[in-house]
Amino acid sequence: MGGATGGSTPGTPRVLRAMNDRAALDLLLAHGPLSRTKIGKLTGLSKPTASQLLARLEAAGLVKATGTTEGRPGPNAQLYGVNPAAAYAAGLDVNPDRIRAAVADVTGKTVGEFRLPTPGRRAEPVVRQVTEALDGAVKAAGLTRSDVHRLVIGTPGAFDPNTGRLRYASHLPGWHFATLLDELAAALPMPVEYENDVNLAAIAEQRLGAAREHEDFVLLWNQEGLGAALVIGGRLHRGWTGGAGEIGFLPVPGAPLVRQVTKANSGGYQELAGAQVIPKLARDLGISPIPHGPYADVAAALVAQAAAVDDGPHRQLLETYATGLATGLASLIAVFDPELVVLSGSLHTAGGEPLRQLIQAELDELAVSRPRLVVGDVAEHPVLRGALESALAATRDEVFDTSR
């Protein structure tokens, strides 16, 4: 490296080259393989400068030649793309029943996945479960653990930044020890970040789905539990203890007032519109048969059936559920006044457009402002996808920095 002064001064040739390099890499990620002529046009660089940039990135292992433009001879027809093997990132989605893991290359393509069931392993240390799940995805990708640059782990609740302990998730066994984060850091060779699972679903929608180009939105999640992610000015709002968005604890009209909510691990909104109320509501309405299985899966199946069947009991189930959801959502809207509300999680996906329309109609009467209400676009494993996107963003900032 050069002397102590020139490398980090704004406006120096090294910094300007690094800015151009990053702009080109971001264009290749967004558009796929491009020719040097196209890169020059999109970045505003001359052909010689674009050629030098590509040669520099190719030598650094960040881009590679991927083929030629069909029907065009000569060097200008050569296409370049981001080298997928330049870096890898991983994500974990943790709930009480399983850990789902995935590895993605630097382009964002998932190259390995693994699912570790955990109900029968609750006496097993969490560190062992995490490393086993990660290693399963790494092996499926044909890589080793040391190939992964960064890992993001999504869990219910949140790790309190003031104490380092998991809060708001007493139903997740083994994750509440004061030394857990230190033990995981010692066991894993890469930087590890931790994020609330619903926040990760919001990151997925912000970068890949329905919330793209939106700076202020709320994501309302309903699966194993009710939760929300709050994005203000383009950034997640986590709160003082990481508990912003734990709206399952929200007192709402229409549900009993729950006291000692941390011990009960529930609150009024969860009791009014959580997954556990759907099977009971279906039985009260005479809907049968009630499916068997985990309560969130049963609830999603009943909501999907109610959205598809146009009769009195099914319609009443969907309307009652929509009213319950709108009741708590109206409070959120009154406080945050978002531009957009994204409905995510298996129950909202199951209800689809019929459920969305019913919630929107209720909000038109209950809420002061009228945000646009949409069903999320990232339907397949949104928490895991958000974990990968979060890990990839930090990984790209690291490996795409050519100023060092």
Protein Blocks (a to p, Z undefined) as FASTA:
>chain_A
ZZfklmmgghiaklmmmmmmmmmmmmmmmnopadfklmmmmnopafklmmmmmmmmmmno
paccfbdcehiacjklpccdddfklpccddddddfkbccdddddfkopafbdcdddfklm
mmpcfklmmmmmmmmmmmmnopafklpmbdcdddehjddfklopaehilklghilcfklm
mmmmmmpcbdcddddfklmmmmmmmmmmmmgoiabdcddddffbccddddeehiacebjn
opgoiamlpccehiacdehklmnopafklmmmpmklmmmmmmmnopacddeddfklmmmm
mmmmmmmpccfklmmmmmmmmmmmmmmmmmmmmmnopabdcdedjklmmnmmmlmmmmmm
mmmmmpmbdcdddddfblgokllmmmmmmmmmmmmmmmmmmkZZ
